[in-house]
Amino acid sequence: MSLSEVFDPGVLAIPMFDDVHRTLAGEIGQWCGDREPVLRSPDIADPAAAGRAMLAEIGRAGWLSHLDPDRPGSDFRSVCLRRQALAYHADLADFAYAIQELTADAIIRHGTAQQCGRYLPGLASGAAAGAMALSEPGAGSDLSACILEAAPAGEGFVLNGTKSWIAQGDIADVCVVLARTGDGPGPLGLTTFLVDTTTAGFKADPVGAIAPRSWAELTFTNVVVGPEAVLGERGQGLVVALDVLERARASVAAAAVGFARRAFHLALGHARTRKAYGGKLSDLQLVRSSLAGMEVKLSAAALLTARASWAVDTGRDHATQSSIAKLYASEAAGEIVDAALQIFGAAGLVAGSPMELLYRQIRSLRIYEGSSEVIEMTIADAL
Ligand SMILES: Cc1cc2nc3c(=O)[nH]c(=O)nc-3n(C[C@H](O)[C@H](O)[C@H](O)COP(=O)(O)OP(=O)(O)OC[C@H]3O[C@@H](n4cnc5c(N)ncnc54)[C@H](O)[C@@H]3O)c2cc1C
């Protein structure tokens, strides 16, 4: 597996990256190539077991070790490079990595030393799974409508309510939960909690997805937590959630680039070998136009992602840059995968084939962690 297959060397060469990033790109690209048979054959009949196994795999390899407070941390450009490589090779590997990163980021940025010490080593080794539970049946794009109640009881709280669409929800050991504590009106009345999923009253029901992954609805019935479960300040739950999401959006863009780059390479390979009209598909001008369009979009998406992750690392306005990168890269990835499938013709529709899998795997990126429409509003607000 060459570096230039997973990453665009021209993008890696720009001064927004340094040698540490170029070395990492080479290492994770190589690892993914070596482990490809394992990464590409998850047990889709049992997404929870597959998710656990994938977490263990990437944990063993050390790709999450920077989440351990006793180990050197990671900058965000590295997070994005890891996601791009994992997404290029295996949807589930990217998914497991991303959700672990998301959960740990909330704890690293807003947790106490005690919370970091308790949860991060397990997340970093892959032995424990994390989840971030924000959405509810009645609160998706508008998180301020969250109604899961955390009623004060003694020094602690009692949680009651439902969370929807939670990635790794049915395998999580610890969940970041956004709940209403009523400390203030609307968005000011929310607090985030760290909830151990072994706590009595916690229940996870798996939800089947367009691309099988561990995904669940969570029910909280009189779940009792102590004061040490509060993550960040009371009444600042939405701030915690948005802080984490604003950074994470750049990494969603990176994953989009990874998925789309693989689709592009598959289409290019097919066009160069598929015989048509006495020549090859790749001789036809309309096919060449389609491939050229993919390459332009890929370049733009990779550059916007690089700018956003660099903005995170250098303390610039990363919220807007992250949103721009996620919006463009996820929309472009949808177009690229669709165009790539078209080049395959009927062969692109065969169930379980790489193109058909990519077609299903890419769709959710335009919805989770801020749908395209919501992100457009965010960008417009910042103008
Ligand atoms: C694969 C996947 C994994 C997920 N994982 C998690 C997770 O781990 N944790 C978690 O908390 N949530 C998770 N989610 C939920 C996700 O965050 C929500 O789906 C997302 O925020 C959108 O909310 P919704 O689905 O309720 O759609 P709604 O908010 O009901 O929106 C429906 C449609 O209306 C549009 N819309 C909304 N507001 C506006 C507006 N102001 N102007 C124009 N259009 C608008 C939206 O763009 C969308 O197209 C996941 C979702 C997916 C698909």
The ligand as an SDF file (V2000), in Angstrom:
LIG
                    3D

 53 58  0  0  0  0  0  0  0  0999 V2000
  -24.8320    7.3020   11.6880 C   0  0  0  0  0  0  0  0  0  0  0  0
  -25.2930    8.2670   12.7340 C   0  0  0  0  0  0  0  0  0  0  0  0
  -24.6700    8.2740   13.9730 C   0  0  0  0  0  0  0  0  0  0  0  0
  -25.1340    9.1270   14.9640 C   0  0  0  0  0  0  0  0  0  0  0  0
  -24.5260    9.0800   16.1730 N   0  0  0  0  0  0  0  0  0  0  0  0
  -24.9550    9.8900   17.1500 C   0  0  0  0  0  0  0  0  0  0  0  0
  -24.3270    9.8400   18.4400 C   0  0  0  0  0  0  0  0  0  0  0  0
  -23.3800    9.0800   18.6670 O   0  0  0  0  0  0  0  0  0  0  0  0
  -24.7970   10.6510   19.4070 N   0  0  0  0  0  0  0  0  0  0  0  0
  -25.8300   11.5090   19.1980 C   0  0  0  0  0  0  0  0  0  0  0  0
  -26.1890   12.2140   20.1190 O   0  0  0  0  0  0  0  0  0  0  0  0
  -26.4560   11.5680   17.9900 N   0  0  0  0  0  0  0  0  0  0  0  0
  -26.0280   10.7890   16.9740 C   0  0  0  0  0  0  0  0  0  0  0  0
  -26.6440   10.8250   15.7450 N   0  0  0  0  0  0  0  0  0  0  0  0
  -27.7940   11.7000   15.5550 C   0  0  0  0  0  0  0  0  0  0  0  0
  -27.4670   12.9330   14.7390 C   0  0  0  0  0  0  0  0  0  0  0  0
  -26.6550   13.8010   15.4590 O   0  0  0  0  0  0  0  0  0  0  0  0
  -28.7890   13.5580   14.3090 C   0  0  0  0  0  0  0  0  0  0  0  0
  -29.3640   12.6540   13.3850 O   0  0  0  0  0  0  0  0  0  0  0  0
  -28.6160   14.9170   13.6770 C   0  0  0  0  0  0  0  0  0  0  0  0
  -28.2250   15.8750   14.6330 O   0  0  0  0  0  0  0  0  0  0  0  0
  -29.9170   15.3920   13.0240 C   0  0  0  0  0  0  0  0  0  0  0  0
  -30.9680   15.2830   13.9120 O   0  0  0  0  0  0  0  0  0  0  0  0
  -32.3090   14.4910   13.4930 P   0  0  0  0  0  0  0  0  0  0  0  0
  -31.9140   13.2120   12.8790 O   0  0  0  0  0  0  0  0  0  0  0  0
  -33.1950   14.4740   14.6590 O   0  0  0  0  0  0  0  0  0  0  0  0
  -32.9430   15.3670   12.3360 O   0  0  0  0  0  0  0  0  0  0  0  0
  -33.8420   16.6980   12.5220 P   0  0  0  0  0  0  0  0  0  0  0  0
  -33.1800   17.6110   13.4750 O   0  0  0  0  0  0  0  0  0  0  0  0
  -35.2340   16.2920   12.7630 O   0  0  0  0  0  0  0  0  0  0  0  0
  -33.7220   17.2900   11.0730 O   0  0  0  0  0  0  0  0  0  0  0  0
  -34.4300   16.7190    9.9730 C   0  0  0  0  0  0  0  0  0  0  0  0
  -34.0890   17.4840    8.7090 C   0  0  0  0  0  0  0  0  0  0  0  0
  -34.4080   18.8530    8.8860 O   0  0  0  0  0  0  0  0  0  0  0  0
  -33.2850   19.6460    8.5630 C   0  0  0  0  0  0  0  0  0  0  0  0
  -33.2280   20.8350    9.4040 N   0  0  0  0  0  0  0  0  0  0  0  0
  -33.1350   20.8810   10.7470 C   0  0  0  0  0  0  0  0  0  0  0  0
  -33.0680   22.1670   11.1590 N   0  0  0  0  0  0  0  0  0  0  0  0
  -33.1040   22.9140   10.0350 C   0  0  0  0  0  0  0  0  0  0  0  0
  -33.0680   24.3050    9.7810 C   0  0  0  0  0  0  0  0  0  0  0  0
  -32.9890   25.1810   10.7870 N   0  0  0  0  0  0  0  0  0  0  0  0
  -33.1350   24.7360    8.5040 N   0  0  0  0  0  0  0  0  0  0  0  0
  -33.2380   23.8540    7.4800 C   0  0  0  0  0  0  0  0  0  0  0  0
  -33.2780   22.5210    7.6520 N   0  0  0  0  0  0  0  0  0  0  0  0
  -33.2080   22.0600    8.9160 C   0  0  0  0  0  0  0  0  0  0  0  0
  -32.0880   18.7520    8.8370 C   0  0  0  0  0  0  0  0  0  0  0  0
  -30.9560   19.1870    8.1200 O   0  0  0  0  0  0  0  0  0  0  0  0
  -32.5860   17.4240    8.3790 C   0  0  0  0  0  0  0  0  0  0  0  0
  -32.4120   17.3290    6.9900 O   0  0  0  0  0  0  0  0  0  0  0  0
  -26.2110   10.0090   14.7180 C   0  0  0  0  0  0  0  0  0  0  0  0
  -26.8140   10.0130   13.4600 C   0  0  0  0  0  0  0  0  0  0  0  0
  -26.3700    9.1620   12.4830 C   0  0  0  0  0  0  0  0  0  0  0  0
  -27.0520    9.1770   11.1380 C   0  0  0  0  0  0  0  0  0  0  0  0
  1  2  1  0
  2  3  1  0
  2 52  2  0
  3  4  2  0
  4  5  1  0
  4 50  1  0
  5  6  2  0
  6  7  1  0
  6 13  1  0
  7  8  2  0
  7  9  1  0
  9 10  1  0
 10 11  2  0
 10 12  1  0
 12 13  2  0
 13 14  1  0
 14 15  1  0
 14 50  1  0
 15 16  1  0
 16 17  1  0
 16 18  1  0
 18 19  1  0
 18 20  1  0
 20 21  1  0
 20 22  1  0
 22 23  1  0
 23 24  1  0
 24 25  2  0
 24 26  1  0
 24 27  1  0
 27 28  1  0
 28 29  2  0
 28 30  1  0
 28 31  1  0
 31 32  1  0
 32 33  1  0
 33 34  1  0
 33 48  1  0
 34 35  1  0
 35 36  1  0
 35 46  1  0
 36 37  1  0
 36 45  1  0
 37 38  2  0
 38 39  1  0
 39 40  1  0
 39 45  2  0
 40 41  1  0
 40 42  2  0
 42 43  1  0
 43 44  2  0
 44 45  1  0
 46 47  1  0
 46 48  1  0
 48 49  1  0
 50 51  2  0
 51 52  1  0
 52 53  1  0
M  END
$$$$
